[in-house]
Amino acid sequence: MAARTLSPLHPQRILLMALLLLVLLFLAFPVYFMLVTSLKSSGEAYRLPATLWPHNPTLQAYPFVIKAWSYWRTLGNTVLVAGLAAFGATMLGGIAAYGFSRMAFTGKSLLYATVVGSMAIPAMVTLGPIFLAYKDLRLLDTHLGLILVFMAEGIPVAFLTLFSYFKAIPKELDEAAAIDGGSLLDIFFRIIVPIALPGVAVTFLLLFIAGWNEFLFAFTLTITPSTRLLTVRLFEIPIRADANTIPYDLIAAGGMLILLPLVPILLRVQKQLVEGILAGAVKE
Amino acid sequence: MSSQTVDRARSRSAAERLGDALTGVNAIAYCLVLPAILLRLAFTLVPALQTFWLSFTDKSLMAPGRFIGLANYVAMLSDKTLIGSFGFTLFYTVTSVALETALGLAIAMLLMRQLRARWISNFIMLLPWVMAPLLAATVWKIMFYEDGGILNQILRDLGLISSPIRWLSSANTARGSVVLVTVWKNVSWVALIFMAALAALPKDVYEAAEVDGANAWQRFRAITVPMLRPTIFLVLMFRGMGEVQTFEQIGGLTRGGPGTATQNLAYYAYQRFFQELRYGYGSAINVLLLLLTALIGGFFAWRMYKASSR
């Protein structure tokens, strides 16, 4: 690319750098503003005009939200539901992807098209009947019910991502193991999964993040506060007894409490996440 | 050979084929692939078929539901709010997908040139991506506060506006604001996809074009865009199917308002089904949403297939 050969102070290069910084500012500013708003005192948070940084930084909003949301319990619910669903979808989708990457069978392309085609059915279209069925099956307001829905939601992603990882593993490896007398599932868990472990882990993380962020099903299929998940809490603004202004500091602190647990994942496995996103979307 | 014998031979081979399908290699393959597929279908195809069925009934919380033919669909034709939300859904989908694609490609090309401190820009890019759509809407709603809120404050300090922008309280700006939040949330994903596609383009074509004296814009038009065609259609397909069924941004920012200005199909269907408890009518709107989504997905999947097989 031409820009690399330009001197650092070339006008074109400066212009491009400025554009790049502008883009990054646009992407980062809302998150920055959420962070600083969560660190403001309740008085400063709704003082107008709004301030760009907290003048007297304080953490007082956090304990309030943690208590109002029963944060630790809600966090536990979210980790449980998103984690088990991500695990289940990774396993089922992975085993299916293994079958597709290794075997020829009747109706293969039809079944492949079925999985991919099912991605064109909007969640909203399935929500009503699932809600009515859950009412009859007593799955409403249960974590099991949510886990099943999240698993089904995650299967195409798990399938497509792992399919592209498994296709890259040479068949000779599992054929050799088959001669040694291993069953297919045996080969899958002892040979394929360890080799594709980075891909399997990234698939799990992608689905975990998706479950963490899911709102529509989590909101509609739960009723009592003790079964609710984190994103749903965003709809319940904690209110201070003595104030009738919108508590921006509390809303922002709530947002931070939903975002923060994911930040270590972003920092530690950033490259792998990007690879996983690409493996799921861009085939071949 | 009489025709009867031929028929019998055919039917026997059909039966044999069915037998083959259920034994040996096939049986093992089905054991591997069917659990995932059946679970997926139980939560997508089955409820979608039920939605079709419900859309021909007048089922509600109170009524068990009778078959009423196309009455729900006829009622939709004279439902002005529905027609409005259909229009807004189209406007919102087209605008946000177009902006995401154009901006995403531009950001990808900008970032391709940046070689140092990639992890910082990657981290910043992944922040909007990792946030729940409802969380994104919540954050922006704080910034959209109109009298003295941070966005209006910054724009006024920069001398760009003299009176505050009515981000969410005037119909036209509210439509734009919802698009803005969606673009912010999803442009990173688009940029990441384009960065991978750009990295895979052959370098020698660019060098040859440069030797021939083509400028940057000519190279972009004549080389980059044509070679990215399959990726562009892939982005349009995924983002189109995603934006057409948007729910959280609407619920978190405007709840369809002011009035019904930002009411879209998914939000309208949700209100009919879960607030008015009119299961039949809500399902009929969902059928429309399903057809629209499948149309977008199918069209771009077909264009992508054609573009990549050429």
Interface residues (C-beta under 8 A of the other chain):
Chain A: M1 A2 A3 R4 L16 L19 L20 V23 L24 F26 L27 A28 P30 V31 F33 M34 T37 L48 P49 A50 L52 L92 G93 I95 A96 Y98 G99 F100 M103 A104 F105 T106 G107 K108 L111 T114 V115 S118 M119 A120 I121 P122 A123 M124 V125 T126 L127 G128 P129 I130 F131 L132 A133 L148 V149 M151 A152 E153 I155 P156 A158 F159 L184 I209 W212 N213 E214 F215 L216 T220 T231 L234 F235 Y248 I251 A252 G255 I258 L259 L262 I265 L266 L267 Q270 K271 L273 V274 I277 L278 A281 V282
Chain B: R17 D20 A21 V25 N26 I28 A29 Y30 L32 V33 P35 A36 I37 L39 R40 L41 A42 F43 T44 L45 V46 P47 A48 Q50 T51 L54 I107 L110 L111 M112 R113 Q114 L115 W119 S121 N122 F123 I124 M125 L126 L127 P128 V130 M131 A132 P133 L134 L135 A136 T138 V139 W140 I142 M143 Y145 D147 G148 G149 I150 Q153 W184 V187 S188 W189 L192 I193 A196 A197 Y206 E210 A216 T231 L234 F238 M241 V244 Q245 F247 E248 G252 A266 A269 Y270 F273 F274 Y279 G282 S283 N286 V287 L289 L290 T293 A294 G297 G298
